[in-house]
Amino acid sequence: MCYTVTELSDKKKIKYKDFINSKVSFIYLLVTAAVTIFILNRSIFMAMIFFFLALGTFVVYAESREFIGSATTENIKTETMNRKILSISFLIGVNIFILKTMESKYTLNEFSDIAVLFSLSIILLLFTIFNYPSSSTVTSLMKERISEQLIFNLSVILNIFIIFTYFAHIISTKQIWKRFLL
């Protein structure tokens, strides 16, 4: 006997790219381009790393899929994201330490580059905190959460990049590798 089998789970899955607000996508890509150009003045290598990391994250995120949930599951996912936003406060504290260190030990240009990246990451993080009370359906809740999560991801990438830049400065100025090679 032959039976036609239909994968029901594929019909209940959504792609994030269908739910990301177009304005949010534009802001993400605009900030990525602006930061890449900003970093390009300093280092082509670092600019390319940031560009491909941010763009790769965007593509992977937009192609992600998940099941359509209920209002309860969407609220749980939103609460989980809010906890992640709260936990990034530790990372912000680390970045403030980095800014203080760079302010006292490095040139104004190096300090201002990191300060601009830090400011952008904080601004993006603040955008994810906005709450739109007009979400009345599961679809609108999903659109809001998925869009905020994309901006949150870019903020995390910027914070990671700040730490990576600081690490690169320490290696280049302190010549740490000589200790390990000798």
C-alpha positions as CSV (number, residue, x, y, z in Angstrom):
1,M,0.0,0.0,0.0
2,C,1.2,3.5,-0.8
3,Y,0.4,6.4,1.5
4,T,1.1,10.0,0.8
5,V,3.1,11.4,3.6
6,T,3.1,15.1,4.3
7,E,5.6,16.6,6.7
8,L,3.3,18.7,8.8
9,S,6.1,20.3,10.8
10,D,7.4,22.1,7.7
11,K,4.0,23.7,7.2
12,K,4.1,25.0,10.7
13,K,7.6,26.5,10.5
14,I,8.3,30.1,9.6
15,K,11.4,31.7,8.2
16,Y,12.7,34.6,10.2
17,K,13.3,36.7,7.0
18,D,9.5,36.7,6.5
19,F,9.0,38.2,10.0
20,I,11.9,40.7,10.2
21,N,10.7,44.2,10.0
22,S,12.1,45.8,6.8
23,K,13.1,48.9,8.8
24,V,15.1,46.8,11.2
25,S,16.8,45.0,8.4
26,F,17.7,48.4,6.9
27,I,19.1,49.6,10.2
28,Y,21.1,46.5,10.7
29,L,22.7,46.7,7.3
30,L,23.2,50.5,7.5
31,V,25.0,50.2,10.9
32,T,27.0,47.3,9.5
33,A,28.1,49.3,6.5
34,A,28.8,52.4,8.6
35,V,30.9,50.6,11.2
36,T,32.8,48.8,8.4
37,I,33.6,52.1,6.7
38,F,34.6,53.6,10.1
39,I,36.9,50.7,10.8
40,L,38.3,50.6,7.3
41,N,40.1,53.9,7.9
42,R,42.1,52.1,10.6
43,S,42.5,48.5,9.4
44,I,41.3,46.7,6.3
45,F,41.7,43.4,8.0
46,M,39.6,44.3,11.0
47,A,36.9,45.9,8.8
48,M,36.6,42.8,6.7
49,I,36.4,40.6,9.8
50,F,33.6,42.8,11.2
51,F,31.8,43.0,7.9
52,F,31.8,39.3,7.2
53,L,30.9,38.4,10.8
54,A,27.9,40.8,10.8
55,L,26.7,39.9,7.3
56,G,27.1,36.2,8.0
57,T,25.1,36.5,11.2
58,F,22.4,38.4,9.3
59,V,22.1,35.8,6.6
60,V,22.2,32.8,9.1
61,Y,19.6,34.6,11.3
62,A,17.3,35.5,8.4
63,E,17.4,31.9,7.1
64,S,16.6,30.4,10.6
65,R,13.3,28.7,11.0
66,E,11.1,28.0,14.0
67,F,7.6,26.6,14.7
68,I,4.7,29.0,15.0
69,G,4.0,29.2,18.6
70,S,1.2,30.4,20.8
71,A,1.0,33.7,22.7
72,T,2.3,31.9,25.8
73,T,5.4,30.6,24.0
74,E,6.1,33.9,22.4
75,N,5.9,35.6,25.9
76,I,8.4,33.0,27.2
77,K,10.7,33.7,24.3
78,T,10.4,37.4,24.9
79,E,11.2,37.0,28.6
80,T,14.2,34.9,27.7
81,M,15.5,37.6,25.4
82,N,14.9,40.2,28.1
83,R,17.1,38.1,30.4
84,K,19.8,38.1,27.8
85,I,19.6,41.9,27.6
86,L,20.0,42.0,31.3
87,S,23.0,39.6,31.3
88,I,24.8,41.8,28.7
89,S,25.2,44.4,31.4
90,F,28.3,42.4,32.5
91,L,29.7,42.7,29.0
92,I,29.0,46.4,29.1
93,G,31.0,46.7,32.3
94,V,33.9,44.9,30.7
95,N,33.7,47.3,27.8
96,I,33.7,50.3,30.1
97,F,36.9,48.9,31.7
98,I,38.3,48.7,28.1
99,L,37.4,52.3,27.4
100,K,39.0,53.5,30.6
101,T,42.2,51.6,29.9
102,M,42.3,52.8,26.3
103,E,41.6,56.4,27.4
104,S,44.6,56.5,29.6
105,K,47.1,54.4,27.6
106,Y,46.3,54.9,24.0
107,T,46.0,57.7,21.5
108,L,42.8,59.7,21.1
109,N,42.1,58.1,17.7
110,E,42.2,54.5,19.1
111,F,40.1,55.6,22.1
112,S,37.5,57.4,19.9
113,D,37.2,54.4,17.6
114,I,36.3,52.1,20.4
115,A,34.1,54.7,22.1
116,V,32.0,55.1,18.9
117,L,31.6,51.3,18.6
118,F,30.6,51.2,22.3
119,S,28.1,54.0,21.8
120,L,26.5,52.3,18.8
121,S,26.2,49.0,20.7
122,I,24.5,50.8,23.6
123,I,22.1,52.6,21.2
124,L,21.2,49.3,19.5
125,L,20.7,47.7,22.9
126,L,18.4,50.5,23.9
127,F,16.4,49.9,20.7
128,T,15.8,46.3,21.8
129,I,14.4,47.4,25.1
130,F,11.5,49.3,23.4
131,N,8.2,47.6,24.0
132,Y,5.3,47.9,21.6
133,P,2.1,47.3,23.5
134,S,0.0,47.1,20.3
135,S,1.0,43.5,19.7
136,S,-2.3,41.6,19.9
137,T,-1.7,38.6,17.7
138,V,0.9,35.8,17.8
139,T,2.2,36.9,14.5
140,S,2.8,40.5,15.6
141,L,4.5,39.2,18.8
142,M,6.7,37.1,16.6
143,K,7.6,39.9,14.3
144,E,8.5,42.2,17.2
145,R,10.6,39.6,19.0
146,I,12.4,38.4,15.9
147,S,13.2,42.0,14.8
148,E,14.4,43.0,18.3
149,Q,16.5,39.8,18.5
150,L,18.3,40.8,15.2
151,I,19.3,44.2,16.6
152,F,20.3,42.6,19.8
153,N,22.6,40.2,17.9
154,L,24.3,43.2,16.2
155,S,24.8,44.8,19.6
156,V,26.5,41.7,20.8
157,I,28.7,41.5,17.7
158,L,29.8,45.1,18.3
159,N,30.6,44.3,22.0
160,I,32.6,41.2,21.0
161,F,34.4,43.2,18.3
162,I,35.4,45.8,21.0
163,I,36.9,43.1,23.1
164,F,38.6,41.6,20.0
165,T,40.0,45.0,19.1
166,Y,41.3,45.5,22.6
167,F,43.0,42.1,22.6
168,A,44.6,43.0,19.2
169,H,45.9,46.2,20.7
170,I,47.4,44.4,23.7
171,I,49.1,41.9,21.5
172,S,50.5,44.5,19.2
173,T,51.7,47.0,21.9
174,K,52.8,44.6,24.6
175,Q,54.5,42.1,22.3
176,I,53.0,39.2,24.2
177,W,53.9,36.6,21.6
178,K,57.6,37.2,22.3
179,R,57.1,35.7,25.8
180,F,55.7,32.5,24.3
181,L,58.2,32.2,21.5
182,L,61.4,32.6,23.6
